[in-house]
Amino acid sequence: MQKIEREQSLPERFAQRPELRWDALFNDLSLFASLCLARLIVRRTLRRQRQERIERLKHLQLASARDEACE
């Protein structure tokens, strides 16, 4: 019974104090922006590491091919 009363009181509380809705909205937007920024940072880092690995592998293959040609 208390749970039902609590659920009914939430919209009433937001209706009485509209700044609570704005606070909740800004908190949600702040969280969303933080998650998007974190995702962007991770994607860029992983892409850079992948490119560096590809470059290292190219140099290793070129070095091994050059050594075989010298023999």
C-alpha positions as CSV (number, residue, x, y, z in Angstrom):
1,M,0.0,0.0,0.0
2,Q,2.8,2.4,0.8
3,K,4.4,1.7,-2.6
4,I,1.3,2.7,-4.4
5,E,1.1,5.9,-2.4
6,R,4.7,6.6,-3.1
7,E,4.3,6.1,-6.9
8,Q,1.3,8.4,-6.9
9,S,3.1,11.1,-5.0
10,L,6.0,11.3,-7.5
11,P,4.1,13.0,-10.3
12,E,2.4,15.3,-7.7
13,R,5.9,16.3,-6.3
14,F,7.1,17.1,-9.9
15,A,3.9,19.0,-10.6
16,Q,4.4,21.1,-7.5
17,R,8.1,21.9,-8.1
18,P,8.8,22.1,-11.9
19,E,12.5,22.8,-11.2
20,L,12.8,19.2,-10.1
21,R,11.9,18.1,-13.6
22,W,14.5,20.4,-15.0
23,D,17.1,19.1,-12.6
24,A,16.3,15.6,-13.5
25,L,16.5,16.5,-17.2
26,F,19.8,18.2,-16.9
27,N,21.2,15.3,-14.9
28,D,20.1,12.9,-17.6
29,L,21.6,15.1,-20.3
30,S,24.8,15.4,-18.4
31,L,25.1,11.6,-18.0
32,F,24.3,11.1,-21.7
33,A,26.9,13.7,-22.7
34,S,29.5,12.0,-20.5
35,L,28.7,8.6,-21.9
36,C,29.0,9.9,-25.5
37,L,32.3,11.6,-24.7
38,A,33.7,8.4,-23.1
39,R,32.6,6.4,-26.1
40,L,34.3,8.8,-28.5
41,I,37.5,8.7,-26.5
42,V,37.5,4.9,-26.5
43,R,36.8,4.6,-30.2
44,R,39.5,7.0,-31.1
45,T,42.0,5.3,-28.8
46,L,41.2,1.9,-30.2
47,R,41.4,3.1,-33.8
48,R,44.8,4.8,-33.1
49,Q,46.1,1.6,-31.5
50,R,44.9,-0.5,-34.4
51,Q,46.6,1.8,-36.9
52,E,49.8,1.7,-35.0
53,R,49.7,-2.1,-34.9
54,I,49.1,-2.3,-38.6
55,E,52.1,0.0,-39.2
56,R,54.3,-2.1,-37.0
57,L,53.2,-5.3,-38.8
58,K,54.0,-3.7,-42.2
59,H,57.5,-2.8,-41.0
60,L,58.0,-6.3,-39.7
61,Q,56.9,-7.9,-43.0
62,L,59.1,-5.5,-45.0
63,A,62.1,-6.3,-42.8
64,S,61.6,-10.1,-43.1
65,A,61.1,-9.8,-46.9
66,R,64.3,-7.7,-47.2
67,D,66.3,-10.3,-45.1
68,E,65.2,-13.1,-47.4
69,A,66.2,-11.2,-50.5
70,C,69.7,-10.6,-49.1
71,E,70.3,-14.3,-48.6
